[in-house]
Each structure stands twice: as C-alpha cells, then as structure tokens.
Amino acid sequence: MALIEVEDLNVRFYTEDGVVKAVNDLSYQIEAGETFGVVGESGAGKSVTSLSLMRLLEYPGRIESGSIRFRDDDALDRFESEYPDNVVDLDAVRANHDVETAAARLDDRDVSGVQLTGDDRYEDVPPSELAAEGVIDLDDILDGGFGADAGLVAEDDFVVHDGDRRYLELLRAPDDAMRKLRGNRIAMVFQDAETALNPVYSVGEQVAEAIRHHLDYDEEAARERAIEMLETVGIPDAEERYSDYPHQFSGGMQQRAVIAIALSCDPDLLICAEPTTALDVTIEAQILELLKDLADEFDTAIQMITHDLGVIADICDRVMVMYAGSAVETAPVEDLYYDPKHPYTAGLMGSIPRIGDERERLQTIPGTMPDLIELPPGCDFHPRCPYAEDACVHNEPPLVDAETGEAPDPAAHDQHVAACLEYTGDLTGDLDFEVEISGADPRERPDRGTGPEEADPAGIDTDGGDRSERGARDRNGGELDE
C-alpha cells in the first residue's frame, strides 16, 4: 500500500451563483520517498486537492465524497492506542452487512448512482437498484466514502484494518487527530508566506512551536532545532534572526521560514504549494536540492504543486496534469516530457519560453479555463482543443492507459494514462503533435540517469499538425495563423 492514496475525491463549493465542481473523481497514489508533481493552470484544482489532504478546506468548500488513506506504521500504532474506540475492521463489516440494506440507506441520503460509480449513465439510478443489479458492492460504498452514511462504519472510525492492510482514513479522522498529524506526519508549505506567518510572534518562535508541540522538545532543544532549520533553508545569521518578526524578513526569507516550519518535524508527506515562488534562483536551487535530499535520505514523500515545469523536470518522479478539477494525464516525468499524450499537456509544453527562440510571441492555449459551475458537455477541454471532434462534445473521456485503452491500475506507477478519446478509439483523426528536445540529450546526465533537462524545459519544442489551425507550429516548423 502506498503512503497516501486518494480515491474518487470530489470537492464542491456551494456559492450563491451555483455549485463549483472544484475536484472531480480524482484518484492518485504517492509512495514513500516519491516526489509527485501536480501541474495545471490556475483553477485546475491543484491547491484545493492539497487542502483536502490536510482537511483545511474552508466554507463554502466541502468534500462531497471519496477516500484519503494515509499509511505510516508509527502513526497507526499511536492512533490505534490513543483512539481504541475509533478502530474498524472491514472484514467484520463485510461479514455482518449486506449491500442491499446499506444501499437502501443511501437512497434515503439522496446519494446518486453516479457518486458511487463515477458513471454518468447511473445519475438517476438509486443505489438500491444498483446493488440489486450487482453494479455496486460494499467495497464501492466504503471506497466512495459513504460507509458512515450507509451505517457500515461510525462517523469517526478512522483507524482501519482491511485484511493485512492498515491505514488512517483522513476524511473520518476527528479534528484533534488531524491536528496531531498536521505539521508532524503531514506538513504543507503554503504559497503565500506573508499570510502563513503570524505577525505577532517571532519567526523563530513559530518554528519552535511546531517542534515543541509534535516532538515534545523542551524550550532550549526546540530553539536549537529551530535555528538549525532556519540555517538549513538559507536564512543568514539564523541565531540572530530567530527573534525577528515576519515584517523584518524579506518576501523570500518569509518563504524560507515557512519551509523551515514544514520541515522541522521531518514529515512523512510534504505538500508544497508553489514553494519557490518568491525565491531568487540561487535560493530556489538550494531549496530544491534540500527537498531532493529529504526524499532520498528520509523517504519523505513530496507532493509538488507548481506552474514551473522546470521544477517538475528537476525533482519529480511522476507528474499529474490537472484540468478543470480532473486529472487528464499522469505519467513518469520522463514519459510526460518526451511523449505527452494529452493535447492540454502538449499545449503547456509549447507555451514554455526557450532560450534563443526568435518568435515574437509565445505560443498559448486558446481560450480560458471553463466555468466550474457549468462545465462543458463531453470532454472538459474540447472548447480549447485543436483536435476536438463531434465525439468530444458528446462523450466524456475516461482516464485510460494510453497504450492499451484499458482502465489504469492505481498501483502501477510506470503507467502512462490520459483522458482523451484518442485512446478509446473514438476519434477519426490523430493527435499529430510531437515533442522535440533541443540541445544535448538530457537522458545522458550522470546525476539522474534519465530525465528531461534539469530545471530547464526551455529546450522542449512542441511541433505538430493542427486540424483547426490553432497550434503554434506545423510539422515543417512554420508558424500557423491564429
């Protein structure tokens, strides 16, 4: 079992204008020691996903359904001891309950068939009918996050035994249990350091507070550890700056202090939301090197959210591309850079500025992110896609293995999956874009073995035909008219 497993996560924001579908049926896994990148335009759902993992969504946001499972043996032993009444054995649940009765309870809770199956065909079909027809079973109800609604588990049964597996179900964890996890086992580097730091406490005290709370250090030991962490992230004269307040730090130093807080307790999972945005390139390189060392030395898993594809190329093992709240492509980083499968990913690659590029204007993806209250029918990306056909307007593409067209295996981390009708055989034309890497072959780099150019995706050139003539280049290298 992976360190963190997200399955069929759905997040909604209930506003006066309507329901914002911020995250839709999102599933992914991160292994211990793995660096997992999440990319996409603003509004793609990247930050909402991370806040959901931390259970930090604010009103009017709400996690509608899904499962977030966290597995760390030390944490499990601790919580099983501290919360003996919140332990559930799923084998016993399966033995003592039947799916028809459980599904009937979901009928009373107005749970739709599409919420349980992810299939729009069952939107108006009640769960009890799906159970009677054998479409769903108890595991579908449990994995979808509806176990408590169906009376299978208690609302706060979050320490889970499932055969030989144990994990924490974070969506059912009590608030006090989540507070023990946050900053300790799971930490987050927030993008806006100025608002993440408390202006009335010294920077050093804010680092030391997390250390005292989670590691049970005394005042002196916590201070020494805090100074060590400030030095680690590049704060000059860390011992003297320990007593300074946030307003006495520059924006870049504030960002480094936030990173120091997140790293102070050696978390198992570090969620980084644009962690190097306010840093100059020298400090950025130091921080990225620090993150790589953490992953290698302590098996720290990292979820890296960024708009910078160079950062992704430098430190990530796998990448998930999000669009309009959904994953549209997931692959090992080398596969994604050398052979993107989704037109949106290719568009992101093509928009990167390149050293020596003589174009007067950068290539852009036409249009804007769709309104998440009223998503377009069919493929969410089709209004902006140069390869869209009639089928794309009417059919929502599933996330499938790009080679076989079959449903992906979540545990197979070497798979290249994409949500495009090209890979289900429903398009009449081809996706005739291609990616060229200029300069020396970066796969020969001795430090990483294989992979894109380190911190420099400027060598990526997206070429390819374009049936709607909205692309940047054709196969002959000439510019296409917009």
Helices and strands as residue ranges (DSSP letters): E 4-15, E 18-30, E 35-39, H 46-53, E 61-70, H 73-82, G 84-86, E 87-89, H 90-96, H 99-108, H 113-117, G 120-122, H 127-132, H 138-143, E 159-162, E 165-169, G 170-172, H 175-181, E 186-189, H 193-196, H 203-215, H 219-232, H 238-241, G 246-248, H 251-263, E 269-273, H 281-298, E 301-305, H 309-315, E 318-323, E 326-332, H 333-338, H 343-350, G 382-384, H 390-394, E 400-401, E 417-418, G 421-424, E 433-437, G 442-444, G 457-459, E 460-464
